[in-house]
Amino acid sequence: MPVIVELRLRAERVTRTPYIPTTVQMHGLACTLFEGEHSQTHDRQEKPFSIWPLEPVPDGWLLRAAWLADGFPQQVLASSGRLRVGPVSCAVSDLALHPESFTDLASGPACDGVRLDFRSPVYFSQNGTSVVTPEPRLIAGSWRRRWNTCAPEDLAIPDDDWRAITQSLRLTEFTLTTQPHDTGYGRTRHGFTGTATLRLAPAATSQARAQFTTLARYARFTGTGAQTTHAFGATATSPIPARSHAHPVPRESTALAAST
């Protein structure tokens, strides 16, 4: 099942200038945490984990990462005593696991949309080129791709259902800025950060609404866009509750009821 992993790292040596790890070092940290030193799955194109940028705290960092598939690796517990952030050795002073089953992610009340907070640059890779546009189809499509890769087959979202979702999906609000970010491989990518809101049109079917809600719940595990294993695309989510379909009582009726 998907699991969010939060670790508090205490740096063994304190420097005057806070150390900022590169994206390659962040990727290496994620691989050490989830794969270990002798993993047989490192060359998989779609890796079943993501990682956020480190959040500085007074004595080190807060590390947030997520496992996206079934079979949570025990390697995480084995690595949780000590980790390296680039050249800095850190003791793990606290570890918290937040699991949620695929069934739970795919159930529960449907929402009308989701508010997104992109905590690190988001971009999309298409045919070898990078796209820095907050296109709803690309945002939710990156969630769907990982969901269909990691979730049980009976919970996958097929192409026909996906078309129904995208026909109803709208970007309704956004406050975004673009910024450059080192990919760690001698190239700089631009990505967008900030907040955005995706909503479904009122005419969206109940099935499209339920499936989109599933993807929106999964987004906080998987992140958005490309290079989420390198701390790109970190995404926090807040669902927008479904509107009530109850018809309001006419004012005349309300006044009459109050006077009787």
Secondary structure as a PSIPRED ss2 file (coil, helix, strand):
# PSIPRED VFORMAT (PSIPRED V4.0)

   1 M C   1.000  0.000  0.000
   2 P C   1.000  0.000  0.000
   3 V E   0.000  0.000  1.000
   4 I E   0.000  0.000  1.000
   5 V E   0.000  0.000  1.000
   6 E E   0.000  0.000  1.000
   7 L E   0.000  0.000  1.000
   8 R E   0.000  0.000  1.000
   9 L E   0.000  0.000  1.000
  10 R E   0.000  0.000  1.000
  11 A E   0.000  0.000  1.000
  12 E C   1.000  0.000  0.000
  13 R C   1.000  0.000  0.000
  14 V C   1.000  0.000  0.000
  15 T C   1.000  0.000  0.000
  16 R C   1.000  0.000  0.000
  17 T C   1.000  0.000  0.000
  18 P C   1.000  0.000  0.000
  19 Y C   1.000  0.000  0.000
  20 I C   1.000  0.000  0.000
  21 P C   1.000  0.000  0.000
  22 T C   1.000  0.000  0.000
  23 T H   0.000  1.000  0.000
  24 V H   0.000  1.000  0.000
  25 Q H   0.000  1.000  0.000
  26 M H   0.000  1.000  0.000
  27 H H   0.000  1.000  0.000
  28 G H   0.000  1.000  0.000
  29 L H   0.000  1.000  0.000
  30 A H   0.000  1.000  0.000
  31 C H   0.000  1.000  0.000
  32 T H   0.000  1.000  0.000
  33 L H   0.000  1.000  0.000
  34 F H   0.000  1.000  0.000
  35 E C   1.000  0.000  0.000
  36 G C   1.000  0.000  0.000
  37 E C   1.000  0.000  0.000
  38 H C   1.000  0.000  0.000
  39 S C   1.000  0.000  0.000
  40 Q C   1.000  0.000  0.000
  41 T C   1.000  0.000  0.000
  42 H C   1.000  0.000  0.000
  43 D C   1.000  0.000  0.000
  44 R C   1.000  0.000  0.000
  45 Q C   1.000  0.000  0.000
  46 E C   1.000  0.000  0.000
  47 K C   1.000  0.000  0.000
  48 P C   1.000  0.000  0.000
  49 F E   0.000  0.000  1.000
  50 S E   0.000  0.000  1.000
  51 I E   0.000  0.000  1.000
  52 W C   1.000  0.000  0.000
  53 P C   1.000  0.000  0.000
  54 L C   1.000  0.000  0.000
  55 E E   0.000  0.000  1.000
  56 P E   0.000  0.000  1.000
  57 V E   0.000  0.000  1.000
  58 P C   1.000  0.000  0.000
  59 D C   1.000  0.000  0.000
  60 G E   0.000  0.000  1.000
  61 W E   0.000  0.000  1.000
  62 L E   0.000  0.000  1.000
  63 L E   0.000  0.000  1.000
  64 R E   0.000  0.000  1.000
  65 A E   0.000  0.000  1.000
  66 A E   0.000  0.000  1.000
  67 W E   0.000  0.000  1.000
  68 L C   1.000  0.000  0.000
  69 A C   1.000  0.000  0.000
  70 D C   1.000  0.000  0.000
  71 G C   1.000  0.000  0.000
  72 F C   1.000  0.000  0.000
  73 P C   1.000  0.000  0.000
  74 Q C   1.000  0.000  0.000
  75 Q H   0.000  1.000  0.000
  76 V H   0.000  1.000  0.000
  77 L H   0.000  1.000  0.000
  78 A H   0.000  1.000  0.000
  79 S H   0.000  1.000  0.000
  80 S C   1.000  0.000  0.000
  81 G C   1.000  0.000  0.000
  82 R E   0.000  0.000  1.000
  83 L E   0.000  0.000  1.000
  84 R E   0.000  0.000  1.000
  85 V E   0.000  0.000  1.000
  86 G C   1.000  0.000  0.000
  87 P C   1.000  0.000  0.000
  88 V E   0.000  0.000  1.000
  89 S E   0.000  0.000  1.000
  90 C E   0.000  0.000  1.000
  91 A E   0.000  0.000  1.000
  92 V E   0.000  0.000  1.000
  93 S E   0.000  0.000  1.000
  94 D E   0.000  0.000  1.000
  95 L E   0.000  0.000  1.000
  96 A E   0.000  0.000  1.000
  97 L E   0.000  0.000  1.000
  98 H E   0.000  0.000  1.000
  99 P E   0.000  0.000  1.000
 100 E C   1.000  0.000  0.000
 101 S C   1.000  0.000  0.000
 102 F H   0.000  1.000  0.000
 103 T H   0.000  1.000  0.000
 104 D H   0.000  1.000  0.000
 105 L H   0.000  1.000  0.000
 106 A C   1.000  0.000  0.000
 107 S C   1.000  0.000  0.000
 108 G C   1.000  0.000  0.000
 109 P C   1.000  0.000  0.000
 110 A C   1.000  0.000  0.000
 111 C E   0.000  0.000  1.000
 112 D E   0.000  0.000  1.000
 113 G E   0.000  0.000  1.000
 114 V E   0.000  0.000  1.000
 115 R E   0.000  0.000  1.000
 116 L E   0.000  0.000  1.000
 117 D E   0.000  0.000  1.000
 118 F E   0.000  0.000  1.000
 119 R E   0.000  0.000  1.000
 120 S E   0.000  0.000  1.000
 121 P E   0.000  0.000  1.000
 122 V E   0.000  0.000  1.000
 123 Y C   1.000  0.000  0.000
 124 F E   0.000  0.000  1.000
 125 S E   0.000  0.000  1.000
 126 Q E   0.000  0.000  1.000
 127 N C   1.000  0.000  0.000
 128 G C   1.000  0.000  0.000
 129 T E   0.000  0.000  1.000
 130 S E   0.000  0.000  1.000
 131 V E   0.000  0.000  1.000
 132 V C   1.000  0.000  0.000
 133 T C   1.000  0.000  0.000
 134 P C   1.000  0.000  0.000
 135 E C   1.000  0.000  0.000
 136 P H   0.000  1.000  0.000
 137 R H   0.000  1.000  0.000
 138 L H   0.000  1.000  0.000
 139 I H   0.000  1.000  0.000
 140 A H   0.000  1.000  0.000
 141 G H   0.000  1.000  0.000
 142 S H   0.000  1.000  0.000
 143 W H   0.000  1.000  0.000
 144 R H   0.000  1.000  0.000
 145 R H   0.000  1.000  0.000
 146 R H   0.000  1.000  0.000
 147 W H   0.000  1.000  0.000
 148 N H   0.000  1.000  0.000
 149 T H   0.000  1.000  0.000
 150 C H   0.000  1.000  0.000
 151 A C   1.000  0.000  0.000
 152 P C   1.000  0.000  0.000
 153 E H   0.000  1.000  0.000
 154 D H   0.000  1.000  0.000
 155 L H   0.000  1.000  0.000
 156 A C   1.000  0.000  0.000
 157 I C   1.000  0.000  0.000
 158 P C   1.000  0.000  0.000
 159 D H   0.000  1.000  0.000
 160 D H   0.000  1.000  0.000
 161 D H   0.000  1.000  0.000
 162 W H   0.000  1.000  0.000
 163 R H   0.000  1.000  0.000
 164 A H   0.000  1.000  0.000
 165 I H   0.000  1.000  0.000
 166 T H   0.000  1.000  0.000
 167 Q H   0.000  1.000  0.000
 168 S H   0.000  1.000  0.000
 169 L E   0.000  0.000  1.000
 170 R E   0.000  0.000  1.000
 171 L E   0.000  0.000  1.000
 172 T E   0.000  0.000  1.000
 173 E E   0.000  0.000  1.000
 174 F E   0.000  0.000  1.000
 175 T E   0.000  0.000  1.000
 176 L E   0.000  0.000  1.000
 177 T E   0.000  0.000  1.000
 178 T E   0.000  0.000  1.000
 179 Q E   0.000  0.000  1.000
 180 P E   0.000  0.000  1.000
 181 H E   0.000  0.000  1.000
 182 D E   0.000  0.000  1.000
 183 T C   1.000  0.000  0.000
 184 G C   1.000  0.000  0.000
 185 Y C   1.000  0.000  0.000
 186 G C   1.000  0.000  0.000
 187 R C   1.000  0.000  0.000
 188 T E   0.000  0.000  1.000
 189 R E   0.000  0.000  1.000
 190 H E   0.000  0.000  1.000
 191 G E   0.000  0.000  1.000
 192 F E   0.000  0.000  1.000
 193 T E   0.000  0.000  1.000
 194 G E   0.000  0.000  1.000
 195 T E   0.000  0.000  1.000
 196 A E   0.000  0.000  1.000
 197 T E   0.000  0.000  1.000
 198 L E   0.000  0.000  1.000
 199 R E   0.000  0.000  1.000
 200 L E   0.000  0.000  1.000
 201 A C   1.000  0.000  0.000
 202 P C   1.000  0.000  0.000
 203 A C   1.000  0.000  0.000
 204 A C   1.000  0.000  0.000
 205 T C   1.000  0.000  0.000
 206 S H   0.000  1.000  0.000
 207 Q H   0.000  1.000  0.000
 208 A H   0.000  1.000  0.000
 209 R H   0.000  1.000  0.000
 210 A H   0.000  1.000  0.000
 211 Q H   0.000  1.000  0.000
 212 F H   0.000  1.000  0.000
 213 T H   0.000  1.000  0.000
 214 T H   0.000  1.000  0.000
 215 L H   0.000  1.000  0.000
 216 A H   0.000  1.000  0.000
 217 R H   0.000  1.000  0.000
 218 Y H   0.000  1.000  0.000
 219 A H   0.000  1.000  0.000
 220 R H   0.000  1.000  0.000
 221 F H   0.000  1.000  0.000
 222 T H   0.000  1.000  0.000
 223 G C   1.000  0.000  0.000
 224 T C   1.000  0.000  0.000
 225 G C   1.000  0.000  0.000
 226 A C   1.000  0.000  0.000
 227 Q C   1.000  0.000  0.000
 228 T H   0.000  1.000  0.000
 229 T H   0.000  1.000  0.000
 230 H H   0.000  1.000  0.000
 231 A C   1.000  0.000  0.000
 232 F C   1.000  0.000  0.000
 233 G C   1.000  0.000  0.000
 234 A C   1.000  0.000  0.000
 235 T E   0.000  0.000  1.000
 236 A E   0.000  0.000  1.000
 237 T E   0.000  0.000  1.000
 238 S E   0.000  0.000  1.000
 239 P E   0.000  0.000  1.000
 240 I E   0.000  0.000  1.000
 241 P E   0.000  0.000  1.000
 242 A C   1.000  0.000  0.000
 243 R C   1.000  0.000  0.000
 244 S C   1.000  0.000  0.000
 245 H C   1.000  0.000  0.000
 246 A C   1.000  0.000  0.000
 247 H C   1.000  0.000  0.000
 248 P C   1.000  0.000  0.000
 249 V C   1.000  0.000  0.000
 250 P C   1.000  0.000  0.000
 251 R H   0.000  1.000  0.000
 252 E H   0.000  1.000  0.000
 253 S H   0.000  1.000  0.000
 254 T H   0.000  1.000  0.000
 255 A H   0.000  1.000  0.000
 256 L H   0.000  1.000  0.000
 257 A H   0.000  1.000  0.000
 258 A H   0.000  1.000  0.000
 259 S H   0.000  1.000  0.000
 260 T C   1.000  0.000  0.000
